[in-house]
């Protein structure tokens, strides 16, 4: 039926049929996954995911002494509160932290970790 005929029938019956929007709409999650990269906010979502899982990946002691600051170009910048802990992280724990991050988020998202005070 044409749009005009639908309108006439709806007025005659005093009831409007709900429009079928199934093929034109998407779920909120799908819409956000499509929209965020266009707005340049995909990286921000990745940063939040890293922040949420930081303590579980590195343990409570390291998490209490450090926090992920930003993720740029595949490099995760981590702020460390004490220089002695930063030295220990760079020399001893860096490779293990990078491997855990790669396993959790993929090697294409996080290639390296840089610690700073």
N, C-alpha and C positions, 0 to 999 in steps of 0.2 A: 504494500500500500504506500501511497505517497505521503509526504509529511502533512500536506493539506488534508488528506482524507483521514489521517490519524487524529488531527486536531478536531475535525468535525465529529468524528466518532466519540472522541473523549468528551466533548461538550454535550453530545446527545445522551451519553451514558452517565455523565457527571462523575466520571472516573478516568484518571489518566494512568495509563500503563507505565510502570517504571521502565526507564530506558535501560537497554542492555549495554553496560559499559565494560563488560568483561574483557573484550579484546583491546580496548583503548586504555585500560588502567593497569598499573602494576602495583605490586606490594611496596611498602615503604622501604624495606631493606634493599630491594632491587633498584628502586629509584635513587636511593642514596649512593649505592655502589656505582651507579652511572653518573651521578651528579658531582660527587666529590672530586674525582680527577679533573673534571672540567673547571671546577672552581679553584683547583690547586690545593685542596685540603686533604687529599689522600695521605700525604706525608704526616699531617697532624694526627690522623687516625692511627697510623703506624706508631707514632711517638707515644700516644696514649696506651696502646697495647703493650709496648715495651715497659712503660712506667708501671702498669698494672701487674705485670709478671716479673718485674725486676727482683723482688725479694725471693720469690720462689726459684729463680734461676741462680742467683749468686749466694743465697743464704742470708740469715738474719744479721750476722755481724757486718758483712760487707755492705748490705743494704742500709744499715744504720749509719755507715760511714760515707756513703756515696748515693748519688741519685742521677738518673739519666736526665740530661739537659735538653739535647736536641738531636735530631736525626737529619743529616744533610748529605746528599750524594752517596748514600750507602755507608756513611761513617757515623757511628753513634758517639756523641760527645758526652762524657760522664763527669760530673762535678764531684770531686773528692774533698772531704772536709779537712783532712790532715795530710800534710806532705809525706809523712812516713808511711801512711796507708797507701797513698798514691804510688810511692816507690815500690811497695810490695805488690800492688796490683799490676803494675807495668812489668815487673821482672818475673813474677811467679804465676799470677793468675790470668793474665791477659789471654793467652792461647785457649785456656779452658773456657773462659767467659765467651770468647768469640765463637768457639765451637758450639756452646749451648745456645747462643743467640741464633746461629745459622740453622741449627736443628729446629729451633722453635719457630722462627720467622722466615727462614729461607735465606740462602747465601746471596741471592740477588737483592734482598732488601737491606741486609746489614753485612757489609764486607769487612769492616774493621771497627775497632773501639779505640777512642783516644781519651785519656784521662787528663783532667786539669784541676787545679786548685782554685 
